[in-house]
Amino acid sequence: MDNLENLSPAQISFIESYKELPDDFLWKVYGLGERGASKELIYTGWKLCNELPGKGDVFFGLDFGYTVPTSLVKCEHYDGSNYVQEVIYLSGITTPELIQRMKEAGVTTELIYCDAAEPDRIDELNKAGFNAKKAVKDVVAGIVKVKSYPLYLTTDSKNLISEMNGYKWATDNNGDILDDKPVKANDHATDAMRYAIMTHLNAPTLQYWAI
């Protein structure tokens, strides 16, 4: 709102479209020039749905683990919104066991965006016939990308929902929010979701910056 003279009509229209999103993060940052992390909770405004639409573009996100859970989520981009369903959320699972469970879950030729820190495991998935790719891991840009679309989680995604309800920005010793640093705990399904949406739907259309 303080920079209208330097923006094209198309840019103004695009930014004003953020008013319609259920999460007010992007409108506050790009429209009103407020701090993006006015709330400790990172993801707000998402809704529940009974199932994925079954009509859109389907892709997966995968966060590897062993001591901590390995998490696979199924994403569907349909009619301008993202729908996400938890598929696998298990600790102590080896790569061969993961491959078997993915086959049992019906994963076939869809793109799977994986934690780029595990190239050997990505290679194993590809040798097993999956279409696994390294994900873009930029955390803040990925969060912005997820928040730039209406988001629906299926009601059977209990671990993902639990993580979403506790996924927060870190705070400093004074209790002030650090808006570039999420708390690194209980974020396996949320990371898998971010990998998938950020990488499949490309980087944010607008640059983000500290306000």
PLY file of the C-alpha trace (Angstrom):
ply
format ascii 1.0
element vertex 211
property float x
property float y
property float z
element edge 210
property int vertex1
property int vertex2
end_header
0.00 0.00 0.00
3.02 2.33 0.51
4.53 1.50 -2.88
1.65 1.77 -5.35
3.41 4.31 -7.57
6.22 1.81 -8.28
4.02 -1.21 -9.03
2.33 -2.16 -12.26
-1.45 -2.78 -12.32
-0.74 -6.50 -12.71
1.51 -6.54 -9.62
-1.07 -4.61 -7.60
-3.81 -7.02 -8.64
-1.64 -10.02 -7.77
-0.77 -8.70 -4.31
-4.38 -7.75 -3.60
-5.40 -11.35 -4.37
-3.65 -12.31 -1.13
-6.58 -10.75 0.76
-8.67 -13.77 -0.24
-6.33 -16.37 1.26
-7.40 -17.98 4.55
-3.92 -17.33 5.98
-3.32 -13.57 6.26
0.50 -13.88 6.31
1.16 -12.80 2.70
-1.29 -9.90 2.73
0.22 -8.56 5.95
3.76 -8.72 4.52
3.29 -7.68 0.89
0.11 -5.65 1.19
0.43 -3.87 4.51
4.18 -3.97 5.11
3.81 -5.60 8.52
6.12 -8.22 9.98
5.39 -11.65 8.60
5.73 -13.49 11.88
3.32 -11.59 14.08
2.18 -14.93 15.44
4.31 -17.72 16.85
2.31 -20.41 15.05
3.58 -20.74 11.48
0.66 -22.29 9.61
-2.81 -20.87 10.22
-6.01 -20.81 8.23
-5.75 -24.32 6.81
-8.86 -26.49 6.75
-9.80 -30.15 6.97
-11.29 -32.23 4.18
-12.45 -35.83 4.08
-10.35 -36.87 1.10
-8.26 -35.61 -1.80
-10.28 -34.28 -4.77
-8.97 -36.90 -7.19
-9.10 -34.41 -10.08
-5.82 -32.48 -9.92
-2.06 -32.74 -10.24
-0.71 -35.34 -7.80
2.82 -35.42 -6.35
4.51 -36.56 -3.14
6.87 -35.20 -0.49
9.24 -37.44 1.47
11.28 -36.66 4.57
13.67 -39.48 5.45
14.20 -40.62 9.00
15.02 -43.64 11.11
15.28 -42.65 14.76
12.77 -39.94 13.92
9.81 -40.76 11.66
10.10 -41.16 7.93
7.19 -39.19 6.50
5.56 -39.47 3.07
2.70 -37.16 2.14
0.54 -37.14 -0.97
-0.26 -33.70 -2.38
-2.83 -32.70 -4.94
-2.96 -29.26 -6.54
-6.49 -28.61 -7.73
-8.45 -25.47 -8.57
-5.84 -23.16 -7.02
-5.61 -25.03 -3.71
-3.34 -27.69 -2.24
-4.70 -30.83 -0.62
-2.40 -33.02 1.48
-2.76 -36.52 2.91
-0.39 -38.37 5.21
0.63 -41.70 3.67
3.54 -43.01 5.79
4.72 -41.84 9.20
6.96 -44.42 10.84
10.17 -44.57 12.88
12.75 -47.35 12.55
11.96 -48.02 8.90
14.73 -49.08 6.50
14.82 -48.08 2.85
13.71 -51.55 1.62
10.81 -51.43 4.08
9.95 -47.92 2.90
9.96 -49.09 -0.71
7.60 -51.93 0.12
5.21 -49.66 2.00
5.23 -47.13 -0.83
4.27 -49.86 -3.29
1.51 -51.04 -0.96
0.26 -47.44 -0.74
-0.09 -47.29 -4.51
2.76 -44.91 -5.27
3.78 -45.48 -8.90
5.17 -42.95 -11.39
4.23 -39.72 -9.61
6.99 -37.25 -8.77
8.35 -37.66 -5.24
10.29 -34.71 -3.81
12.74 -35.99 -1.22
15.06 -34.65 1.43
18.11 -33.67 -0.65
20.44 -34.59 2.22
19.90 -38.30 1.46
21.10 -38.81 -2.16
21.86 -42.51 -1.65
18.33 -43.22 -0.49
16.92 -41.24 -3.41
19.01 -43.42 -5.76
17.60 -46.55 -4.12
14.05 -45.33 -4.67
14.76 -44.67 -8.33
16.34 -48.12 -8.77
13.11 -49.53 -7.32
11.13 -47.83 -10.09
9.97 -44.65 -8.38
10.33 -41.11 -9.74
12.26 -39.57 -6.85
13.87 -36.12 -7.06
15.84 -33.88 -4.73
13.65 -31.25 -3.15
14.37 -27.56 -2.72
15.05 -27.18 1.01
14.94 -23.39 1.46
12.89 -23.31 4.65
11.53 -19.75 4.74
10.84 -19.57 1.00
9.14 -22.96 1.25
6.93 -21.79 4.10
5.98 -18.71 2.09
5.11 -20.95 -0.87
2.91 -23.26 1.23
1.14 -20.25 2.75
0.51 -18.70 -0.68
-2.25 -21.22 -1.49
-5.38 -22.33 0.36
-4.44 -25.54 2.15
-6.57 -28.57 3.04
-5.46 -31.58 5.10
-7.37 -34.85 5.11
-8.93 -35.79 8.42
-7.03 -39.11 8.55
-3.64 -37.29 8.51
-3.36 -37.37 12.30
0.42 -36.90 12.61
0.53 -34.13 10.01
-2.33 -32.34 11.75
-0.59 -32.69 15.10
2.62 -31.24 13.68
0.77 -28.35 12.03
-0.84 -27.44 15.34
2.58 -27.21 17.01
4.81 -25.89 14.22
6.08 -22.54 15.49
8.73 -19.91 14.99
11.58 -19.99 17.48
11.90 -17.18 20.00
14.92 -15.44 21.48
15.74 -15.01 25.17
13.37 -12.04 25.33
10.49 -14.03 23.91
10.60 -12.21 20.57
9.80 -14.29 17.52
12.60 -15.16 15.10
10.75 -15.03 11.80
13.42 -16.93 9.86
13.87 -19.90 12.18
11.17 -22.50 12.89
11.58 -24.70 15.95
13.32 -27.85 14.70
11.15 -30.51 16.34
8.15 -32.59 15.28
8.39 -31.29 11.72
8.75 -34.45 9.63
5.39 -34.40 7.85
5.39 -30.61 7.59
8.86 -30.76 6.02
7.68 -33.40 3.54
4.72 -31.21 2.62
6.97 -28.17 2.21
9.44 -30.07 0.01
6.63 -31.15 -2.30
4.75 -27.87 -2.63
7.84 -25.66 -2.82
9.60 -27.77 -5.45
6.63 -28.82 -7.59
4.98 -25.41 -7.70
8.30 -23.55 -8.10
9.78 -20.76 -6.01
7.53 -17.94 -4.73
6.42 -15.59 -7.50
7.35 -12.54 -5.39
10.60 -12.04 -3.58
10.33 -12.08 0.19
12.41 -9.85 2.37
12.65 -8.74 5.98
10.18 -5.98 6.77
0 1
1 2
2 3
3 4
4 5
5 6
6 7
7 8
8 9
9 10
10 11
11 12
12 13
13 14
14 15
15 16
16 17
17 18
18 19
19 20
20 21
21 22
22 23
23 24
24 25
25 26
26 27
27 28
28 29
29 30
30 31
31 32
32 33
33 34
34 35
35 36
36 37
37 38
38 39
39 40
40 41
41 42
42 43
43 44
44 45
45 46
46 47
47 48
48 49
49 50
50 51
51 52
52 53
53 54
54 55
55 56
56 57
57 58
58 59
59 60
60 61
61 62
62 63
63 64
64 65
65 66
66 67
67 68
68 69
69 70
70 71
71 72
72 73
73 74
74 75
75 76
76 77
77 78
78 79
79 80
80 81
81 82
82 83
83 84
84 85
85 86
86 87
87 88
88 89
89 90
90 91
91 92
92 93
93 94
94 95
95 96
96 97
97 98
98 99
99 100
100 101
101 102
102 103
103 104
104 105
105 106
106 107
107 108
108 109
109 110
110 111
111 112
112 113
113 114
114 115
115 116
116 117
117 118
118 119
119 120
120 121
121 122
122 123
123 124
124 125
125 126
126 127
127 128
128 129
129 130
130 131
131 132
132 133
133 134
134 135
135 136
136 137
137 138
138 139
139 140
140 141
141 142
142 143
143 144
144 145
145 146
146 147
147 148
148 149
149 150
150 151
151 152
152 153
153 154
154 155
155 156
156 157
157 158
158 159
159 160
160 161
161 162
162 163
163 164
164 165
165 166
166 167
167 168
168 169
169 170
170 171
171 172
172 173
173 174
174 175
175 176
176 177
177 178
178 179
179 180
180 181
181 182
182 183
183 184
184 185
185 186
186 187
187 188
188 189
189 190
190 191
191 192
192 193
193 194
194 195
195 196
196 197
197 198
198 199
199 200
200 201
201 202
202 203
203 204
204 205
205 206
206 207
207 208
208 209
209 210
